[in-house]
Amino acid sequence: MPRYAIVSLLTLLLAMASCSKRQSATERAAQEGVLLLGNGEEPSSLDPHIATSVAEAHILYSLFEGLVSPDPDNPNDIAPGVASSWIYSPEEKSYRFTLRPDARWSDGSPVTADDFKRSVQRALDPKFATAYPEMFFDIRNAKDYYLGKIDSFESVGLKALSDHQLEIALGNLAPNFLNKLKHFAWLPAPIRTLESLGDWKSRSTRWTTPQTMVSNGPFILETWSPSSVIEVKRNASYWDDQNVLLNKIRFFPYENAQLESRAFRSKQLHATDKIPVEELGDPLDEEAGQRFDPFLATSYLIFNTSSPQLANLEFRKALALAIDKESLVANINRSGRAASSFTPAGLASYTPPVSSQYEPNEARRVFEKTFPDGSAAPKLTFTVSNIPASRAIAEAIQSMWSETLGLEIELLNMEAKSLFSSLTAGDFEVSYLLWSGDYEDPVSFLGLWSSRNSANRARWENASFDNLLENAAAENDPSARLDLLSRAESILLEQTPIVPLIWRTKNFYLDSSVTNWPPALLDMRSYKRVGLLTQ
């Protein structure tokens, strides 16, 4: 054999050996203790009192810790967080939380009861306009303070008895108060840091950059490259740092499920936020890493009831009756169940009312009664995000309305941020959204449609509905409370500002190297027991 041929063969064999030893991105990251996560849309804020999305919440739970925390081994349960213990007094309707003396901010300063008190004060300040003021309304006088009926925050039922003792007095029994404490709205803000940078009650104070952020969770913010990656690293000041298994987490924004799936399959991600609809297996493909977890979430249509075209209740009912939800589940979503109520099935002890289902003949009858002259039927614009799965649902509903009612529907696709800006501004007629629960209770879903809720983008107001929610909040008998909530949901379904479509499951890819990733009904978890196996 010629010498050059031998050299070429050796070069080829060495190259092949090198390739065989080349590690994937996930394998290299696992050896370094770095978790690579796909995480939906780019976050708008990492301020826990401004954030609104689940994608933001995923990052916030790595950076901050509240009084209580999702249990690391079962996120549906409550575990101690900054508070090591608490006592409830039913006579006084108050909780007394004992904070850990070794709880620290990432700058080494102690986490105190006053930090939590002032964080709530910041969130409830009407000028601050937090997205979740209702999360605090169980506290005595908190709602009146938010509405400006009380000027002094000292009248609100929050007292820092000492650096490590916090008392919270409630205005009612609030059976789900501890569950609410798991929500990211209750995560504390580093008030002293905010004061050093400007107005501690201003939304514009820039404290959530890697250079300025101080946090109290198992990780601290290291990098934020917009539309690229957010990286958090282990927080040496965290009270339980010795039991944190990961060194870093990298959160990658992927609005496009197909791109995210390709990144997972090419070993660039340990987990995804979703699975493209076309890749959903029946049954699921466990070998490929598919997971379908229980998820407290409902996808739904929303009507802008302030729009002249959709102010007509009978027209909204006709539109609802013309939607074949079973077909959407079987042919488009390919997971979950057709929704018969806005509150998902499975909420303990709650029996929701049943909404009207697919009845095309009745839909035509109601429609023709509303518009005797078919030419008078309005043309509608259906605004939807450019996520392929959402577009597919919108196109299917567009076809149903055209076939059953003869309606002309224009589809308008937008990026997620632009869509939510349009919804907030009321610049839409029909849209398709998903709502996931903030805590495990019907109010977490029904409270969205209170006339005072800033997230009520349907702009629907109903005094009877509002009164039932308020009466339920003041009701101490659990059974009577749930009955009031069921009556409220009956009004919601009858008035049709929304159409519940699908009770969802959480569909995602998970690499087999990831350990301790149990199902989370609210898609919120503690990361401090999550680990990575190495080869």
N, C-alpha and C positions, 0 to 999 in steps of 0.2 A: 504494500500500500504506500503511495507517495506520502512524503513527510507532511506536505500541506494538508492532505486529507486527514491524517491522524490529528494534526493540530485543530482542524475544523471540527472533527468529531469530539475531541476533548472539550472544545469551547462550547459545543452544543450540550454536552452532558453536564458541564458546570452550570450553564444557563438553566437547564431543566431542574437541576438540584436546587438552584437558587429560587426558582419559581415555586417549587414544591414547598420550600420553607417560608415563603413570603406570607406574612400574616395579614389578615383582613383588618379593617379599621376597628371593628368591634372586638377582635381578639387582642389587638394592641391596647385598646382602651381598657379592656377588662383587666389586663395585667397591671395597668396603672391605676385601677380603681376608679375609672371614669365611666359613668353611665351616659349613653347617647340616646336622647329621646326626641321623637317627632312630637310636635306640640301645637298643631292647628295654626291659627292666625297669629301674626305679629302682635305682641301686647301693646296696648296704648299707654298703660301706666303700671308701675310696680308700687304705687302707693296703695296700701290696703283699703283706704277710705275713698279712693277714686276708682279702683279697678271694678270691672263688671263681668268679665268673661271667665269661662272655665280655664281657658289657656293661661290667663293671668294668674288664676288661683293656683294652678299647678306649680308655678314658679314661686308664688308667695309662700306656699307651705314649706318650701325648702329654706326660705330666708327668715321666716318669722315663726314664733310660737305663741299661742294664746293662753288664756287661763287653763283651758282644756285643749285636747288634741284628738284627732282621729287615732284610734288605737293602731299601732304599727302592724299588729298581727291580724286585726279585723277592723278595717276603716269604718265599718258601720257602727262600731261601739265607741264609747267615750273613754279616753285615757287621761290621766293627769298631765298637765303641760307645765306652764310656769307655776301654776297652783299645785302644790303637792297633795292638798286635801281641801275639803270643804264641808260645811255643816249647813243643813237647811232647817229653818224654824218655820213650821206651818202656821203657828199662831201669828208671827210677825210677817209671814210671807217674805222671808229674806234669806239670802245666802251669805255666809261668811267664808271667804277664801283665804287660805294660808299660802303665801308665796314662798318659793324656795329661796333661802338666803344666798345660795350660790348661783342664782340666775343672773346672767350678765349680758349686757349688750356687747357687740363685737369690738367696741372701743375699750372694754374692760369695766365700764361703769355698771352699777347694780340696776336690775330691773325692779321697779318699785310699784306699789299699789297706786301711787299718784300717776305713774305712767299710763296705767289702764284708765284711771278716772279722767285724765285730761285727753286721752285718745278718744273716749266716748264724747267728751265735751266738744272736741274738734269735729267729730263726725256729725254731731247733732246741731252744730251752728248753722242756722238757716242760710247764711251767706256762703258757707262752704259747699252746701248742696251735695252731700254724699248720695251715692246711688242706692243705698240700702238703709234709709233712716228707720224703716219699720223693724229692722233687726233689734233695735233698742227700745221699742215702744212698750215692752213688758215692764221696763223699769218705771218705778213710781214717778209720775210727773214728766217723764221724758218726752212724751208726745206733745204735751202743752208747751214745754220749753222749745221744741222744734217749731211749733206753730206760732211762737211768739206770744203765747198767753202768759208765760212766766218769764221774767227778765233774768233772774238770778239762777245760775246753774247749781248753786248750793241747795236749791229746793228740790233738785232731782235726786232720786234715791240711790246715790253712789257716794260712799264715804271711804277715804283712805284712813283707816283707824291707826295705822302705823306704816312703816315702810313695807311690811310683809303681811299686812292684814287689810283686806278689801271687803267691804260690806255692800251688797246690792239688795235693795228693797224693791219688791215687785208691787205693781198695782193690782195684780190678780194672781191666781194660782199658777198660771203659765206652765202647764204640764211639760212643754217641750223646751223649756228655757235652756237646759244644759245642752241639748242638741243644737240650739241656735248658737251657743258659745263656740261650737266647732267652726262656724262660718268665718270666712276670711275678713269680713267686716269687723270682727272682734279682735283681729290681730293688732297689737299695739304699735304705735308710731313712736320713734325716738324723739320725744318732745324737746329735750335739751339740744339735740342736734338741729332740729328745725328752728329753734329760737336763735341759734348761732348763725343761721343762714338767712333769717328774715322773719316774716310773720308766721307763727306756728299754726295759725288757722287759715292760711291762704293756700289755695290750690296751686298757685304758681311758684311756690317756694321750691327751688331745684335741689332736692336732697336724694333723689333716686338714681344717681349716676354712680358708676363704680368708684369714682373718686370721693364721693360724699356720703354714700349710703352707710348707715349704721343699722344693724339688724340683730335679732336675738335668737334666731333659729339655728339649726344644725349646720347651715351653710351661709356664706356671705357672697355678695355680688362681686365677681371679678371682671367680667367682660360683658358689654352689651353692644354688639354690632348690629344695628337695625337691619331687619329682613335677612339676617344671616345666622346669628347664634347669640344666645345668652348663656354665659358660663358662670356657675357658682362653685365656690370651693369650700372645703371644710372649715368650720368656724372653731378655732382653738379655744375661744372664750365660752362656748356653749356648755351648759352645766352637765350634759350627758355625752360630751364629745367622745369619751372612751368607748362608748357603745355604737358610735356611728361607723358604718362599714365602708362607705364610699369616700373617696377623696374629692371627687368633683362630679357635677352633673352638667351636661351640655344640652340645652333646649333649642331645637331647631324649628323655626316656623315653617309649616307646610300647609298652605291652604289647598293645594292640589293633591288629592289622595293618590293619584297615579304616580306622581313624582315621589311621594313619600314611600309608597309601596316598592318602587324600584330601588330606592335608597336602602330599604330594609333587606330586600332580596340580594343586593350587592354587598351586604354586610357593612353598611355605613351607619345603621341604627340598631339599637337593642330593642326598641319598641316604637310602634307607631301610634298615632292618635286615632286612626280610623283605617278601614279597609275599603278599597274601591268596590262599588256595588258589583261590578262584573266579576270580581274575584271571590265573592262570597261563596263558600261551599255549602252544599246541602247533602249530608251533614258537613259540619265545618272540617277543615283540613288541619288537624292538630299537628301533623308531621311538618307542615309548612309554618307552624307557629300561630295559627289563627285562634283567637279567643272570642267567644260571645259571652259577655258577663251581664248579669242583671244590672239594670240602669234605671234610675228614677227620672224618666224624661219622656216628654210627649212632643211630637212634631205636629204642627197645626197651621191652618190658614188664618190669616188675620185680615179683617176688613177695616178700612178707615171709615168709621161711622160718621165722621164729620164731612166726608165727601158727599156731594149731592147725589151721586149715583148710588151710593151704598147706605144712605140714611134710611132707605125703605126696608123695613124688617122683612116683608114678604119676599122681596127680591133676594135678600140674604138667605132666607130659608130655601128658596128654589135652588140657589147655587149650592147649598149644603146637601140637599137631597139628590143632586145630580152627580155626586162624587162617589165612585165605587172604591171604598177604602180597602176592601179585600183584594181587589186587583192591584192597588198600589203596593200592598205588602208582598203579594205573590210575584208580581212581574217587574216591579221597579226597585223597592227597598230590599226585598229578599231576606228580610229578618224582621223580628218584632211581631206585633199583633195589631190588628185594626182597632183603633181607639173608640170606645163608646162614651168616654167622658174625658175631660181635660186632666183630672187627677188620675195618675196611672193606677192600674190594678195592683193590689198587694199591700196598700197602706193599712197597717194594723187596725182592725176594728171599724174601719170606715167603709161604708157601702155607698158608692157614688150613684147618682141618678144616671139614666141611660139616654144618650142623645139620639136624635133621629138618624136612621141609617139610609143606605142607598135605596131610593125609590124613584126611578126615572119617570114613571107615569105621574106620580104625585108631584114631582118636580115640574113637569110640563104643565100640569093643571094649575099649580100656584103661579107659575111664570105667566101663563096666558091670562090668568085672572088679573095679575098685576099689570101686564102690558097687553091689553086686548088687541092693539094694533102692533104687530111684531116689529114694525119699523121703528117704534118708539123705544125699543130696548137699547140701553146704552152700550157703547163700546167700552170695554174695560182694559186697563193697563195692569198687567201682572208683573210686579217688580220682584226679582229673585237674584240671589247671589250667583256668581259665575262658577260655583262649585258644581261639577258635573252631576252629582247625585241630586242636588237641589233643582238643577235645570231639568233633569229627567222627570222629577215629580211635577214640576210646573207644566211641562209639555204634555204629560199625561192628563192633568186636570184641564188644561186648555182644550185637548181633544174631547174630553167628556162633556164639557160645557158647550162646545160647538155641536157635537152630535146630538145631545139631549135637548138643548135649549136654542140652538142656532145662533149662539152668541159669537161675536167677533172679539177675540182676545189678543191684545198685543203683549208679547213678552219683552221685558226690559231687563237685561243682565247687568249686574254691577259687581265690583269687588266688595268684599264684606264690609270694609270700613265705610265706603260710599253708601252702601245699602242702609246701614244703621244710622248714618247721618240723615238720609232721606226719611227713614221711619220716624226718627226723633223730631224732625222738622214737620212731619205730617205731609210730606210730599210723595204720596203714594195712594193707590186705591186698594190693591190686593197684594199680599206678600206671603211667603212661606218661611216659617221659623221653627226653631226647636227651643223648648224651655226645659231645663233640668232643675230639679229641686235644690233648694238651698239647705233644707233640713227635712227630716222624714215626718211630714205632717201635711194634711190637705191645705192648710193656710199658705204653705210655701208655694202652692200653685194658684189657689183662689185669690190670695192677697194681691197678685199681679194685676187684677182687674178692678181693684178699688179705684174710685175716681181720684183719690189723692196720690196714687202710686205713679211716680215719674216714669216707670217703665210700661205704663198702660198706653201703648202706642195705637191701640184701636180707638182711643179717645171716646170710649164708651162710658157713660155715667148712668147709674141706676141707684136711686136712693134706697130702695128696698134691699138690694144686694149689699150696699154699704152698711146698712143698719144690721143686717144679719151677721156680717163679719164682726161688727163692733159688739153685738150681743154675745157672739161666740167667744170673743176675747174676754168678756166679763163673766162668762158662765163657769161655775166651779164644778158642776156635775159633768164628768167626761162623756157620758152617753148623750145628755142633752146638748152638749157642745157639738158633738159630731152631727147630731140631727139638724142643728142650725146651719152648719156648714153644708150639709147635703141640700137643704132648702136653698141656700145661696147658689150652689152649683146648678140647681134646676133652673133658676132665673138666668144664669149665664148661658146655659145651653139653649133655653127657649128664645132668648133675645139674639143669639147668634152673632155676636161681634167677632167670634172666632169659630173655626170648625176643627175639633180634634181629629187628627188623621191616624197617627201611628204611635203606639206605645213602644218605645225604642229599647234596644239592647245596646250595650257598649261593644262594638266590634273593632278589634285591633290585632296587630301582630305583636308577638312577644318572643324574643330569642330565648332558647332553652338555658342560656347561661345566667339569666336574671333570676335571683332567688327572692322569696318573700314578697310576691306581688299579688296579694289576695284580691278578690272582687271588691269593688267599692261602689255602692249604690249611687253615691253622689259624685263619683269620679274625683274624689278628693282624698289624699292619703298623706301620711307621714313617710318621709324617705329614710329615716334614720336606721331602719332595720333592713332596708333593701341592699342586696349584695350582688356580686358577680362571681361566677365560677370561672376558673382559668384552666386551660388545658395543660 
